[in-house]
Amino acid sequence: MKSLLPIYFVFAAPAVWPAGASHVKSVHVEGPAPGLALFTRAGSPLDEDTLTRDVRQLWETGSYEDVRVERLPAGDGVAVVFHLDAKPKTFLGRVTFTERSPDRKLRMAEGAEMDRRRAHTIAQTLQKQLRDEGFAFGRVSTELAPAGLRRVDLHIDVDAGGRYRISGADFAGDAGVPESALRRALRLTRKDRPYVEDAVDADLHRLRSLYARNGYFDARAGLAGVGFQGDRVQLTFSVEAGRKYDVREDWWREECRCLLAERRQSEAEGRLDFTARLLVRGAPKGGLRIERETHASEPYRVRRIQFHGNHVFGDLTLRRALVLDEGAPFDPSRLGRSVVRLNRLGLLRETGENDVRVVRDEDARTVDIAIHVKDGPRGRWSLSGPAGTMRLGGPLSGSLVTRLPVLSTFNAAVSLMAFANPFSRLLPAAKNREWQPFARIDRPYLVGHGWSSGFTLMPQAGWQGMAALYGVNQAQGRLMGRLRGETPEPQPLAVAVERVGDDAAPRVALTLLCEPERSKWRRVRTSAVFAAEMALSLGLAGW
């Protein structure tokens, strides 16, 4: 993709500087608010590198076509003024792929905002998809073409190249452990798996972790060769076990349990960049002594949370779904839970980790969070029916639903139902009719809104039917949230393992992968979700 090099200027107003004018008196922004924290702030020393850093981060947002800085005398200090010229917004027209490009699914709706930065992000995303599918040398380029007033077409060229799969993996050297154990450690480079460089690196870490767990603290593991034969790749891993030290068979379990708990506690306090290493030393009376060393940053707090792209739903509606507040310690786990809850609102298109931007202010120890969302479709239609007979499984129904223009979290719907089950007795209007039309206004159950959501206004149902619907919606929203859970799967922790010799210098570094234990109740919860959905949908699913 063609790219433009950012050009920025720092202007100094012609003036007589007061003696000792080396600190910032005030900071002012002229133009659209940047939505991120500036590193230059009142009371701080005037520093050219900091100004350049601010200009660079403003430019990299892609929101401005010109960024200028002006410095003016202000008493015994300097007033810094950032002049920001907003870039005219352009919107997506058509998305076209070149003839040689394989089919690719792109989550971009016509009319979405589009610029060179977004196009470059799309190219990187598609290229990563290619690599993950085994197209090891795939390349993606994008180009924007004018398509009318403030509209551009996105042209994508995908040069996939050959797709490679792994034919097998060999081991060279003194393994020290059974080959079957080595092969079990390889999860992503087994036969017929796509050849992905990141997967090879991940399995190398697993091999080193295997040796560390078994007490081979001098072991070495690396990639000895990659052989291409047609569309097949043969991998060769070099392994040298070295000496086996006398340690407990499961010594690593307690170490990992403690380190994972310490990482979780650090993140809850806002202390980021948690790293850990284990030092293996010789004990005075023989044997080994394993020491833990951990490090994390100073605590960070949330300075600002902003939403971008929510043109229909207000910030307050979305903020109620968050479990991370401004002013609180920045807990990445709570941010992940907040994204899960946003997706469960049912108001937005799916929000992923790439839609969340976290900007740190190293000096103030704060973070600004920008969440890019996209409003969901205004209307929808549905046709549903029972898996078995209507007498046992519920009514056959068809619905047309649209969002109200003013009360954006409310829906207006018309439905046509065919009743043949005992639940129809809850609806006085449907007692003697096989087909019954209904009109309703409802507010679906919204995460974070509690009892003020989940109700339906449908006069034909009577107060008994509306009360029953409210109870079902509340039970379904609350119960399903508990059963499905909100916390994303925690990432494994890579711990450096270093054997320290008599000269007190670390000799060999291995990697111990500490993987969080999965809940023993995971399958039970999955079954419970299915059973609860079936129970709550019987007879009332069409409402």
C-alpha positions in Angstrom: 0.0 0.0 0.0 1.2 3.5 -0.8 1.9 5.5 2.3 2.6 9.1 3.1 5.4 10.2 5.3 4.1 12.5 8.1 5.6 16.0 8.0 5.2 18.2 11.0 6.7 21.5 12.1 7.4 23.0 15.5 7.1 26.8 15.3 8.5 29.3 17.8 6.9 32.7 17.8 9.3 35.5 17.4 9.5 37.0 20.9 11.9 37.9 23.6 12.1 34.9 26.0 12.1 35.8 29.7 15.1 34.6 31.6 14.7 31.1 32.9 11.6 30.3 30.7 12.3 26.6 30.7 9.0 25.2 32.0 5.5 24.9 30.5 3.1 27.4 31.9 0.0 26.1 30.1 -1.1 23.7 27.3 -3.9 24.5 24.9 -5.4 22.6 22.0 -6.9 24.4 19.1 -9.0 22.1 16.9 -10.8 18.8 17.5 -10.0 17.2 20.8 -7.3 14.5 20.4 -9.0 11.9 22.7 -5.6 11.0 24.3 -3.3 12.3 26.9 -0.5 14.6 25.9 2.9 14.1 27.4 3.5 17.9 27.6 1.6 19.3 30.5 1.5 22.5 32.6 4.3 22.6 35.2 6.6 20.2 33.4 10.0 21.2 31.9 9.9 22.4 28.3 11.4 19.5 26.3 11.8 19.3 22.5 11.7 15.5 22.6 8.4 15.4 24.5 6.9 17.9 22.0 8.0 15.7 19.1 6.6 12.7 20.9 3.2 14.4 21.2 3.2 15.5 17.6 4.0 12.0 16.5 1.3 10.3 18.5 -1.3 12.9 17.4 -0.3 12.2 13.7 -0.4 8.5 14.2 -4.1 8.6 15.2 -4.8 9.3 11.5 -7.4 11.9 12.5 -5.5 15.0 11.4 -4.0 16.2 8.1 -1.8 18.8 9.9 -0.4 19.0 13.4 1.5 22.1 14.5 3.0 23.3 17.8 3.4 26.9 18.8 5.3 28.2 21.8 4.5 31.6 23.2 6.0 33.5 26.2 3.7 33.4 29.2 5.2 35.2 32.3 8.2 33.2 33.5 7.3 30.2 31.4 6.1 29.1 28.0 2.5 28.6 26.7 2.3 25.6 24.4 -0.4 25.6 21.7 -1.2 22.5 19.6 -2.9 23.4 16.3 -4.9 20.5 14.9 -6.5 20.5 11.5 -9.0 17.6 11.2 -8.7 15.4 8.3 -11.9 15.4 6.2 -13.7 12.1 6.7 -14.1 9.8 3.8 -16.4 6.8 3.7 -16.2 3.4 2.2 -17.9 2.7 -1.1 -17.1 -0.7 -2.7 -14.6 -3.3 -1.7 -13.0 -5.1 -4.6 -10.4 -7.8 -4.8 -8.1 -8.4 -7.7 -8.6 -11.4 -9.9 -5.7 -13.4 -8.4 -6.9 -12.8 -4.9 -8.5 -15.7 -3.0 -11.9 -15.1 -1.4 -11.5 -13.2 1.9 -14.3 -12.3 4.3 -14.0 -8.6 5.4 -16.1 -7.2 8.2 -16.5 -3.8 6.6 -19.9 -2.3 5.9 -20.5 0.2 3.1 -20.4 3.7 4.5 -17.9 3.0 7.2 -15.1 5.5 7.8 -12.1 4.8 5.7 -8.6 6.3 5.4 -5.1 5.2 4.6 -4.4 4.1 8.2 -7.5 1.9 8.3 -6.7 0.5 4.9 -3.2 -0.4 6.1 -4.7 -2.1 9.2 -7.0 -4.2 7.0 -3.9 -5.3 4.9 -2.1 -6.3 8.0 -5.1 -8.3 9.3 -5.6 -10.1 6.1 -1.9 -10.9 5.8 -1.9 -12.4 9.3 -4.9 -14.5 8.3 -2.9 -15.8 5.3 0.1 -16.6 7.5 -2.1 -18.4 10.1 -3.6 -20.5 7.3 -0.2 -21.7 6.0 0.5 -19.1 3.3 3.9 -18.5 4.7 5.0 -15.9 2.1 1.6 -14.2 1.5 1.4 -10.5 0.9 -1.5 -8.1 0.9 -1.6 -4.5 -0.4 -4.5 -2.0 -0.4 -5.2 1.1 -2.4 -7.9 3.8 -2.0 -9.5 5.2 -5.1 -11.9 8.3 -5.1 -15.5 7.3 -5.7 -17.5 10.5 -5.5 -18.1 13.1 -2.8 -16.2 12.0 0.3 -16.3 8.4 -0.8 -13.5 6.0 -1.6 -13.4 2.5 -3.0 -11.0 0.0 -1.3 -9.0 -2.2 -3.8 -7.3 -5.2 -2.2 -4.6 -7.3 -3.8 -3.8 -10.6 -2.1 -0.7 -12.4 -3.3 -1.2 -15.6 -1.4 1.6 -17.6 -2.8 1.9 -21.3 -1.9 0.2 -22.9 1.0 2.4 -25.1 3.1 1.6 -27.9 5.5 3.9 -29.7 7.9 4.8 -33.2 6.8 6.5 -34.1 10.1 9.0 -33.1 12.7 12.3 -34.8 13.6 14.6 -34.4 16.6 18.4 -34.3 16.4 20.7 -34.6 19.4 20.8 -36.2 22.9 17.1 -35.8 23.8 17.3 -37.2 27.3 13.6 -37.8 27.5 11.4 -40.2 25.4 10.6 -39.0 21.9 6.9 -39.5 22.7 7.2 -36.8 25.4 8.8 -34.4 22.9 6.0 -35.1 20.3 3.3 -34.5 22.9 4.9 -31.1 23.6 4.4 -30.1 20.0 0.9 -28.8 19.7 1.0 -26.5 16.6 3.5 -28.2 14.4 2.1 -31.7 14.1 1.6 -33.5 10.8 -0.8 -31.8 8.4 -0.9 -28.6 10.4 -0.4 -25.3 8.5 3.2 -24.1 8.6 3.2 -20.9 10.6 6.4 -19.3 11.9 4.7 -18.2 15.1 3.5 -21.7 15.7 7.1 -23.0 15.4 8.3 -20.5 18.0 5.5 -21.4 20.3 6.3 -25.1 20.2 10.0 -24.3 20.8 9.0 -22.6 24.0 7.0 -25.7 24.9 10.0 -28.0 24.3 12.1 -25.8 26.6 9.3 -25.8 29.2 9.3 -29.6 29.0 13.0 -29.8 29.9 12.6 -27.3 32.7 9.8 -29.2 34.2 11.8 -32.4 34.2 14.9 -30.9 35.8 17.1 -30.5 32.7 18.2 -26.9 33.6 21.2 -27.0 31.2 19.1 -28.2 28.2 19.1 -26.4 24.9 16.4 -26.6 22.2 16.3 -24.9 18.9 15.2 -25.1 15.2 17.9 -27.0 13.3 16.3 -26.9 9.8 13.2 -26.2 7.7 13.0 -28.3 4.5 10.5 -27.4 1.8 9.4 -30.2 -0.6 6.6 -29.0 -2.8 3.9 -27.8 -0.5 5.2 -29.8 2.4 7.6 -28.7 5.2 9.8 -30.9 7.2 10.9 -29.5 10.6 14.0 -30.5 12.5 14.4 -29.6 16.1 17.8 -29.7 17.8 17.7 -30.8 21.4 20.5 -31.3 24.0 19.3 -32.4 27.4 22.4 -32.0 29.4 22.5 -32.9 33.0 19.4 -34.0 34.9 19.1 -32.3 38.3 17.4 -33.9 41.3 14.2 -32.1 41.8 10.6 -33.1 42.7 8.6 -34.4 39.8 6.0 -31.7 40.1 8.1 -28.9 41.5 6.9 -26.5 38.8 3.2 -26.7 39.8 3.6 -24.8 43.0 5.9 -22.3 41.3 3.4 -21.6 38.5 0.5 -21.4 40.9 2.2 -18.8 43.0 3.4 -16.8 40.0 0.0 -16.8 38.3 -1.6 -15.6 41.5 1.0 -12.9 41.9 0.4 -11.7 38.3 -3.3 -11.6 38.9 -2.8 -9.5 42.1 -0.4 -7.2 40.3 -2.9 -6.6 37.5 -5.7 -6.0 39.9 -3.6 -3.2 41.5 -2.9 -1.7 38.1 0.8 -2.8 38.0 1.5 -3.9 34.5 4.3 -5.6 32.5 4.6 -8.4 35.0 7.7 -10.5 34.4 9.1 -13.4 36.3 12.2 -15.6 36.4 13.3 -18.6 38.4 17.0 -18.8 39.5 18.2 -22.3 40.1 21.1 -22.3 42.5 23.1 -25.0 44.2 22.2 -25.4 47.9 25.0 -25.4 50.6 24.3 -29.0 51.6 23.8 -30.3 48.1 20.7 -30.2 46.0 19.1 -27.2 44.4 17.5 -24.0 45.6 14.9 -22.3 43.4 14.4 -18.6 43.9 11.6 -16.5 42.4 12.2 -13.0 41.0 9.3 -10.9 39.8 8.9 -7.4 38.5 5.9 -5.1 37.6 5.5 -1.5 36.9 4.2 1.2 39.3 0.4 1.2 39.5 -1.5 2.8 36.7 -5.0 4.3 37.0 -7.6 4.9 34.4 -7.8 8.5 33.4 -10.4 8.4 30.7 -12.6 5.9 28.9 -14.0 7.0 25.5 -16.3 5.4 23.0 -16.0 6.1 19.3 -18.5 5.2 16.6 -21.6 5.0 18.7 -23.9 7.3 16.7 -27.2 5.8 18.0 -26.5 4.7 21.6 -25.3 7.1 24.2 -22.1 6.7 26.2 -24.1 6.2 29.4 -25.9 3.2 27.9 -22.6 1.6 27.1 -20.7 2.6 30.2 -23.2 0.7 32.4 -21.9 -2.5 30.9 -18.3 -1.8 32.0 -16.8 -3.1 35.1 -13.8 -0.8 34.8 -14.3 2.8 36.0 -12.4 6.0 35.5 -10.1 6.7 38.4 -9.8 3.1 39.3 -6.6 1.0 39.0 -6.2 -0.2 35.4 -7.0 -3.9 35.5 -6.6 -5.6 32.1 -8.8 -8.4 33.2 -11.6 -6.0 34.0 -11.1 -4.4 30.6 -11.5 -7.8 29.0 -14.7 -8.5 31.0 -16.0 -5.1 29.9 -15.6 -6.0 26.2 -17.4 -9.3 26.8 -20.3 -7.4 28.4 -20.4 -4.9 25.6 -20.9 -7.7 23.1 -23.6 -9.2 25.2 -25.6 -5.9 25.2 -26.9 -6.9 21.7 -26.8 -3.3 20.6 -23.5 -3.3 18.8 -21.6 -5.3 16.2 -19.0 -7.5 17.8 -16.1 -5.6 19.4 -12.7 -7.3 19.4 -9.4 -6.7 21.0 -8.2 -4.8 17.9 -11.0 -2.3 18.6 -9.6 -1.3 22.0 -6.7 1.1 22.3 -4.9 1.7 25.5 -2.5 4.7 25.7 -0.2 5.0 28.6 1.1 8.1 30.2 4.4 7.0 31.7 4.9 10.1 33.7 1.5 10.5 35.3 1.0 6.7 35.5 -2.4 6.8 33.9 -4.0 5.2 30.9 -6.6 6.5 28.4 -8.8 3.8 26.9 -10.5 4.3 23.5 -13.1 1.7 22.5 -14.2 1.7 18.8 -17.7 0.3 18.4 -20.2 0.1 15.6 -23.9 0.4 16.0 -25.8 -2.8 15.3 -28.5 -3.1 12.5 -31.6 -1.0 13.1 -34.0 -3.8 12.3 -34.2 -7.6 11.9 -36.6 -10.3 11.1 -37.0 -13.8 12.5 -38.8 -17.0 11.9 -38.8 -19.6 14.6 -40.5 -22.8 15.6 -40.2 -25.8 17.8 -37.8 -28.7 17.2 -40.7 -31.1 17.8 -44.5 -30.6 17.9 -45.9 -27.2 18.7 -47.9 -28.8 21.5 -44.7 -29.6 23.4 -42.1 -27.2 21.9 -43.9 -23.9 21.7 -45.5 -21.7 19.0 -44.4 -21.1 15.4 -43.7 -17.4 15.1 -42.5 -14.8 12.7 -41.4 -11.3 13.7 -40.3 -8.0 12.3 -38.4 -5.8 14.8 -37.1 -2.3 14.4 -35.3 0.1 16.8 -37.2 3.1 17.8 -35.7 6.4 16.5 -35.8 8.3 19.8 -35.6 5.6 22.5 -32.7 3.8 20.9 -32.7 0.9 23.4 -36.4 0.2 22.8 -37.8 -2.0 19.9 -41.1 -2.0 18.2 -42.2 -5.4 16.7 -45.0 -7.1 15.0 -45.4 -10.9 15.3 -47.6 -13.6 14.0 -47.9 -16.7 16.1 -49.4 -20.1 15.7 -50.5 -21.6 19.0 -50.9 -25.2 19.8 -49.6 -25.5 23.4 -50.9 -25.1 26.9 -48.9 -21.8 27.4 -51.4 -20.0 25.1 -53.7 -19.9 28.0 -51.5 -17.0 29.4 -52.8 -14.9 26.4 -56.5 -14.2 26.7 -56.6 -12.9 23.1 -55.3 -16.1 21.7 -57.6 -18.6 23.5 -59.8 -19.4 20.6 -57.6 -18.5 17.7 -55.0 -20.7 16.0 -53.2 -17.7 14.4 -52.8 -14.5 16.3 -51.0 -11.2 15.4 -49.2 -9.3 18.1 -47.7 -5.8 18.3 -45.3 -4.9 21.1 -42.7 -2.5 22.4 -39.9 -4.0 24.4 -36.6 -3.1 26.0 -34.4 -6.2 25.9 -32.4 -7.3 28.9 -29.3 -5.1 28.9 -26.2 -6.0 30.8 -25.6 -3.5 33.5 -29.1 -2.1 33.4 -30.7 -4.7 35.6 -34.4 -4.4 36.5 -34.9 -1.4 34.2 -34.6 -3.6 31.2 -36.1 -6.8 30.0 -39.8 -5.7 29.9 -42.4 -5.9 27.2 -45.5 -3.8 26.6 -48.0 -5.9 24.8 -51.6 -5.2 25.7 -52.9 -8.3 24.0 -50.9 -10.4 26.5 -52.5 -8.9 29.5 -50.7 -8.2 32.7 -50.1 -12.0 33.4 -48.4 -12.5 30.1 -46.3 -9.3 30.4 -45.3 -10.3 33.9 -44.3 -13.8 32.7 -42.3 -12.3 29.9 -40.5 -9.9 32.2 -39.6 -12.8 34.6 -38.3 -15.0 31.7 -36.2 -12.1 30.3 -34.7 -11.3 33.7 -34.0 -14.9 34.5 -32.5 -15.6 31.1 -30.3 -12.5 31.1 -29.0 -13.0 34.7 -28.7 -16.8 34.6 -27.0 -17.0 31.2 -24.5 -14.3 32.2 -23.5 -16.3 35.3 -23.3 -19.6 33.4 -21.4 -18.4 30.4 -19.0 -16.3 32.5 -17.5 -13.0 31.6 -13.7 -13.3 32.2 -11.7 -14.1 29.1 -9.2 -17.0 29.2 -6.0 -15.7 30.9 -2.9 -15.9 28.8 -0.1 -18.3 29.8 2.9 -16.8 31.6 6.3 -17.4 30.2 8.9 -17.6 33.0 12.6 -17.5 32.3 14.5 -20.3 34.1 18.2 -19.7 34.6 20.7 -21.9 36.3 23.2 -19.9 38.3 26.7 -21.3 38.5 29.4 -20.9 41.1 30.4 -17.6 39.5 26.9 -16.3 40.2 26.3 -15.7 36.5 23.2 -17.2 34.9 24.4 -19.9 32.4 21.4 -21.2 30.4 18.0 -19.7 30.1 15.0 -22.0 29.5 11.3 -21.1 29.4 8.7 -22.5 31.8 5.2 -22.0 30.5 2.7 -21.5 33.3 -0.7 -22.2 31.9 -3.8 -21.3 34.0 -5.7 -24.4 35.0 -9.1 -24.7 33.3 -12.1 -25.0 35.5 -13.2 -28.6 36.2 -16.8 -27.4 35.9 -16.4 -26.1 32.3 -18.3 -29.0 30.7 -20.9 -28.9 33.3 -21.5 -25.2 32.7 -21.7 -25.8 29.0 -24.4 -28.4 29.5 -26.2 -26.1 32.0 -26.3 -23.3 29.5 -27.9 -25.6 26.9 -30.4 -27.0 29.4 -31.3 -23.5 30.7 -31.8 -22.1 27.2 -34.1 -25.0 26.4 -36.1 -24.6 29.6 -36.5 -20.9 29.3 -37.5 -21.0 25.6 -40.3 -23.5 25.9 -43.5 -21.8 25.0 -42.2 -18.3 25.4 -39.4 -18.1 22.8 -41.5 -16.2 20.3 -42.2 -13.3 22.6 
